[in-house]
């Protein structure tokens, strides 16, 4: 059997290990993908630390995967060898549970998660269900396509499904891997976009990405600054900082939303009257359509800023991402 290189985690709390494995074989309804690039996402911490029920180790992480079809499996006739494709967090759904029968595949009670319940893209090859694979345009560079499979899909999806309309004030909390994409999407979708970040170091970048306003949250109260701007219809929370998020809610306009796309490790502390008095809400969002995000990115010219690493430096890429030292998405590059 042909072999490949892969990076795996052998136990909860374990390290990333570079190993040699047999190249997997595409089963019925699956495709074998030759991985060209795989984004390094905060979601990998769920696997590494064991924060997901029923994980079977060893497991290959990675859910921001792009590559080319090597071999379509039995019964797959809508993909051919050589096509450029991508795979995200959603690795499959049962099609039978209540959510699936309503068309809400993201809410599937028996969903498959790429890189958690099945092996992901920290490898030279991986298999994926054909019904979750998306096509990648020829003109989109692979290393820039990879983060769109999760970071792009998540931020674009949250903005698209929010209550905000073109012209409304939308604030993006944090200007990192998620935030720098969220700012670009918000501007291109016609929102009056303000960036909330600590210090002035990222102001020039925020303006370069199109932000209309910048608030240094270390110098002023972010909620008060948003009030001075008329109140935010939406705050998209991209940095997992519970204290920061809790303090922003007061800057929402009446009927405004705070949407979390990153999960803080601590509890939020928000006075109930802030929600009741202005009919404000706090919600989370992990869904979104990958094809929609890719299509809009191509149309509007929204692309991630990436730092690439070879597969053997996966641990370094992960540590840099977790320490927020990457500007702005780390991507493992398997093919030159």
C-alpha positions in Angstrom: 0.0 0.0 0.0 1.3 3.5 -0.8 2.2 5.6 2.3 1.9 9.3 3.2 3.0 11.7 5.9 0.5 12.8 8.5 0.3 14.7 11.8 -1.8 13.0 14.5 -2.8 13.4 18.1 -2.7 10.1 20.0 -4.5 11.1 23.2 -6.2 14.0 24.9 -3.6 16.5 26.0 -1.0 14.8 23.7 1.4 16.4 21.3 1.3 16.6 17.5 3.2 13.7 16.0 4.5 13.4 12.5 3.9 9.8 11.4 3.8 7.7 8.3 0.5 6.1 7.5 -1.1 4.2 4.6 -2.9 6.4 2.1 -6.6 5.9 2.9 -9.0 4.4 0.3 -12.2 6.2 -0.7 -15.3 4.2 0.3 -18.7 4.4 -1.3 -19.9 8.0 -1.6 -16.4 9.3 -0.7 -13.5 10.9 -2.5 -9.8 10.6 -1.9 -8.3 14.1 -1.8 -4.6 15.0 -2.3 -4.2 17.8 0.2 -2.5 20.9 -1.0 -3.1 23.2 2.1 -4.8 23.0 5.4 -5.6 25.9 7.7 -4.7 25.8 11.4 -7.7 26.8 13.4 -8.5 27.3 17.1 -11.0 24.4 16.7 -8.0 22.1 16.8 -7.7 22.7 20.5 -11.0 20.7 20.9 -9.2 17.6 19.6 -5.8 18.3 21.3 -7.3 18.8 24.7 -10.1 16.2 24.4 -13.0 18.6 24.6 -15.3 16.6 22.3 -17.4 13.6 23.3 -16.4 10.2 21.9 -13.1 11.1 20.2 -11.2 8.1 19.0 -7.5 8.5 19.1 -5.2 8.6 17.2 -6.8 11.3 15.1 -5.5 13.5 12.3 -6.7 17.1 12.9 -7.5 19.8 10.3 -10.9 21.1 9.0 -9.8 23.9 6.6 -8.7 21.6 3.8 -8.2 22.3 0.1 -6.7 20.0 -2.5 -7.4 18.0 -5.7 -9.5 14.9 -6.2 -7.2 11.9 -6.5 -9.8 9.2 -6.8 -13.6 9.3 -6.6 -15.0 6.4 -4.6 -17.7 3.9 -5.7 -21.0 5.7 -6.5 -19.4 9.1 -7.0 -20.1 10.4 -10.5 -20.2 14.2 -9.9 -16.5 14.6 -9.2 -13.5 13.7 -11.4 -9.8 13.2 -10.7 -7.9 16.5 -10.7 -10.8 18.8 -9.6 -9.9 21.4 -7.0 -12.0 21.0 -3.9 -12.3 22.0 -0.3 -13.7 20.5 3.0 -14.7 22.3 6.1 -15.8 21.5 9.7 -19.0 19.8 8.6 -17.9 16.4 7.5 -21.4 14.8 7.0 -24.9 14.4 8.3 -27.2 11.5 8.8 -30.2 12.7 6.7 -32.6 11.0 9.1 -32.8 13.0 12.4 -35.3 15.8 13.0 -32.8 18.6 12.0 -31.8 16.8 8.8 -35.5 16.3 7.8 -35.9 20.0 8.2 -32.9 20.7 6.0 -30.8 21.9 8.9 -27.8 19.7 8.3 -25.6 21.8 10.7 -27.9 20.7 13.5 -27.6 17.0 12.7 -27.8 15.0 15.9 -25.3 12.5 14.4 -23.1 14.9 12.5 -19.5 14.0 11.4 -16.8 16.6 12.1 -13.7 16.8 10.0 -10.6 16.3 12.0 -12.6 15.2 15.1 -14.8 12.3 14.4 -12.9 11.5 11.1 -9.4 12.2 10.1 -8.7 15.7 8.7 -6.3 17.6 6.5 -3.0 17.5 8.5 -1.9 14.9 6.0 -0.9 14.5 2.4 -4.2 12.6 1.7 -7.6 12.4 3.3 -11.0 11.0 2.4 -14.2 13.0 2.6 -17.9 12.4 1.9 -18.7 13.7 -1.6 -21.8 15.5 -0.4 -19.8 17.9 1.8 -17.0 18.6 -0.7 -17.1 22.0 -2.4 -15.4 23.1 -5.6 -12.6 25.7 -5.5 -12.3 28.2 -8.4 -9.1 27.8 -10.5 -8.1 31.4 -9.9 -8.2 31.1 -6.1 -4.8 30.3 -4.6 -5.0 27.1 -2.5 -3.3 28.6 0.7 -5.8 31.5 0.6 -8.8 29.2 -0.1 -8.1 27.0 3.0 -9.1 29.5 5.7 -12.3 30.3 3.9 -13.5 26.7 4.7 -14.0 27.7 8.3 -12.9 31.2 9.3 -14.5 32.7 6.1 -17.6 30.6 6.2 -18.1 31.3 9.9 -17.7 35.1 9.8 -19.6 35.6 6.5 -22.4 33.3 7.6 -22.8 35.2 10.9 -23.0 38.6 9.2 -25.3 37.3 6.5 -27.8 35.8 9.0 -27.7 38.8 11.4 -30.4 41.4 11.8 -28.1 44.1 10.4 -28.9 45.8 7.0 -26.7 47.8 4.7 -25.8 51.1 6.2 -26.2 49.9 9.8 -23.3 50.2 12.3 -21.5 46.9 12.7 -18.6 46.4 15.1 -16.0 43.7 14.8 -14.4 42.8 18.2 -10.9 41.7 17.6 -8.7 41.9 14.5 -7.1 38.5 14.3 -7.6 35.4 12.1 -11.4 35.7 12.2 -11.6 39.4 12.7 -9.6 40.5 9.7 -11.9 38.5 7.4 -15.0 39.8 9.2 -14.0 43.4 8.7 -13.6 42.8 4.9 -16.9 41.0 4.6 -18.7 43.7 6.7 -17.4 46.5 4.5 -18.2 44.7 1.3 -21.7 43.9 2.5 -22.4 47.7 3.0 -22.2 48.0 6.7 -20.7 51.0 8.5 -17.8 49.0 10.0 -16.0 49.8 13.3 -13.1 47.7 14.6 -12.7 47.2 18.4 -9.2 46.3 19.4 -6.7 47.0 22.2 -4.0 49.6 21.4 -3.4 51.5 18.2 -1.0 49.0 16.6 -3.8 47.5 14.4 -5.5 50.8 13.4 -3.6 51.2 10.1 -4.5 47.7 9.1 -8.1 48.1 10.1 -8.3 51.2 7.8 -6.5 49.4 5.1 -9.1 46.6 5.2 -11.8 49.3 4.8 -13.0 49.9 8.4 -14.8 53.3 8.8 -14.0 53.7 12.5 -11.5 52.3 14.9 -11.8 52.1 18.7 -8.9 51.6 21.0 -10.6 49.5 23.7 -7.6 50.0 26.0 -8.0 53.8 26.0 -11.8 54.2 26.1 -14.8 52.1 27.1 -15.8 50.2 23.9 -19.5 50.4 24.8 -19.4 54.1 25.3 -17.6 54.6 22.1 -20.3 52.6 20.2 -23.0 54.7 21.9 -21.3 57.9 20.7 -21.4 56.4 17.2 -25.2 55.8 17.6 -25.1 52.2 18.9 -24.2 49.1 17.0 -26.9 47.0 15.3 -24.4 44.1 15.5 -21.2 43.3 17.4 -19.4 40.3 15.9 -17.3 38.9 18.6 -14.2 37.2 17.1 -11.8 37.3 20.0 -12.5 34.8 22.9 -12.3 37.3 25.7 -15.2 37.0 28.1 -14.5 40.3 29.9 -14.3 42.2 26.6 -17.4 40.7 25.2 -19.4 41.3 28.4 -18.4 45.0 28.4 -19.5 45.5 24.8 -23.1 44.6 25.1 -24.0 48.0 26.5 -22.9 49.5 23.2 -25.6 47.8 21.2 -28.5 49.8 19.7 -32.0 48.9 20.6 -32.7 45.5 19.1 -28.9 45.0 18.5 -27.2 41.6 18.6 -23.9 40.4 19.9 -22.9 37.3 17.9 -20.1 35.1 19.2 -18.1 33.2 16.6 -15.3 32.4 19.1 -15.8 30.7 22.4 -14.3 32.2 25.6 -13.2 29.9 28.3 -14.9 31.9 31.0 -18.6 32.8 31.7 -20.0 36.0 30.3 -21.3 38.5 32.9 -24.0 40.7 31.5 -26.7 42.6 33.6 -30.1 41.3 32.5 -31.5 44.9 32.3 -29.1 45.6 29.4 -30.9 42.9 27.4 -34.4 43.6 28.6 -34.2 47.4 28.4 -33.1 47.6 24.8 -34.4 44.2 23.5 -30.8 43.3 22.9 -29.6 39.7 22.5 -26.4 37.6 22.7 -26.2 34.5 20.5 -23.6 32.2 18.9 -23.0 31.2 15.3 -21.0 28.3 13.9 -22.9 27.7 10.7 -22.7 29.2 7.3 -22.4 27.9 3.7 -18.9 27.4 2.4 -19.9 27.8 -1.2 -21.6 31.1 -0.4 -18.5 32.3 1.4 -16.2 31.3 -1.4 -18.5 32.8 -4.0 -18.8 36.2 -2.2 -15.0 36.2 -1.5 -14.3 35.9 -5.2 -16.9 38.5 -6.2 -15.9 41.1 -3.6 -12.2 40.3 -3.3 -12.2 39.2 0.3 -9.2 37.0 1.1 -7.2 36.0 4.2 -3.7 37.1 5.0 -1.8 33.9 5.6 1.5 32.6 7.0 2.5 29.2 5.7 4.3 26.3 7.4 5.4 22.9 6.1 3.5 19.9 7.5 6.5 18.9 9.8 6.1 22.3 11.6 2.4 21.8 12.4 3.1 22.0 16.2 4.8 25.4 15.7 2.0 26.6 13.5 -0.6 25.6 16.2 1.4 27.2 19.0 1.8 30.4 17.1 -1.9 30.5 16.3 -2.9 29.9 19.9 -0.5 32.6 21.1 -2.0 35.0 18.5 1.5 35.5 16.9 0.3 34.6 13.4 -0.7 37.3 11.0 -3.4 36.3 10.4 -4.1 32.7 9.5 -1.6 29.8 9.7 -1.8 27.4 6.8 0.1 24.1 6.4 1.3 23.9 2.8 1.8 20.3 1.5 2.3 21.0 -2.2 4.5 23.8 -3.8 
